[in-house]
Amino acid sequence: MQPPKTHNHIELSFEIDSDLFELYIALLSQEGIEYFLEEERKLLAYLSESDWNAEKEASIKTLLQETFASEPRFTTSFIPDRNWNAEWEAHLQPVEISDRFLIVQHQKEYAVKPGQLVIAINPKMSFGTGYHATTRLMLRQMEEIDLADRNIMDIGTGTGVLAIAARMLGNRNPILAFDNNAWSAENAVENVAENKVADIRVELLDAEEELAANLEDGFDLILANINKNVHDRILPVIRSHAPEALVLLSGILIYDEPWLKQLVRRLGYTISKSIYEEEWLSAFLEPVN
């Protein structure tokens, strides 16, 4: 895996009330933006320089204008490659997911409850710090699943937090974790090493183009914390190439739950459990045989 030599980004700056942060994050996530920083009255969103163009800018403006019925205002800045680790560590604090899990940032002090599992993350620009509701929902669902003998694939691994958590929760088999973002894949490798967990293979792969071939290896639990549009395209592939596999997903807005129910019913899944936080949901799918 050879990550690019530079990680230049475009920063979108929104001066909005903090009570609108979650809604803006939910909306911008639909445009494939996964990296955010929250300040007192400013939301900063980041996407790769290669993903920014006039079409993307117009799409974001249209989405926000349709939602708020007013002209969206934000500024854009070019952010050259820099020490993102320092940027993130300056903002992030330990996140208690549940009585079972605590996510901490590298070299920061934290207090842990008896029996609580601690995942140390150096987040860089990768998704999965624990600050986003979708990560928390996935981890809480995973606590309730018997993972010991599952063959797990983690799609869109981000920081690698879900794969690491699966190992800490007792999974005994090799795990494949992949992302189509080189920065994320690189970061996941670092976090796997930081947490001293074994047999997690991190790859730079495209979930849509290379998924079918990888599913042939016999995965029976798919973790997918990704956006709605990608779910729409890959769930049929999973059902076709791993028909017996369970699927735990998030990245779906609560407003899109009717769409999700229709999709899983058409594909022959049943939703055995859904949980919710803020604007988001996580659903655990089981195939109907």
Secondary structure, 3 states (H helix, E strand, C coil): CCCCCCCCEEEEEECCCHHHHHHHHHHHHCCCCCEEEECCCCEEEEEEHHHCCHHHHHHHHHHHHHHHCCCCCCEEEEECCCCHHHHHHCCCCCEECCCCEEEEECCCCCCCCCCCEEEEECCCCCCCCCCCHHHHHHHHHHHCCCCCCCCEEEECCCCCHHHHHHHHCCCCCCEEEEECCHHHHHHHHHHHHHCCCCCEEEEECCCCCCHHHHHCCCCCEEEEECCHHHHHHHHHHHHHHCCCCEEEEEEEEHHHHHHHHHHHHHHCEEEEEEEEECCEEEEEEEECC
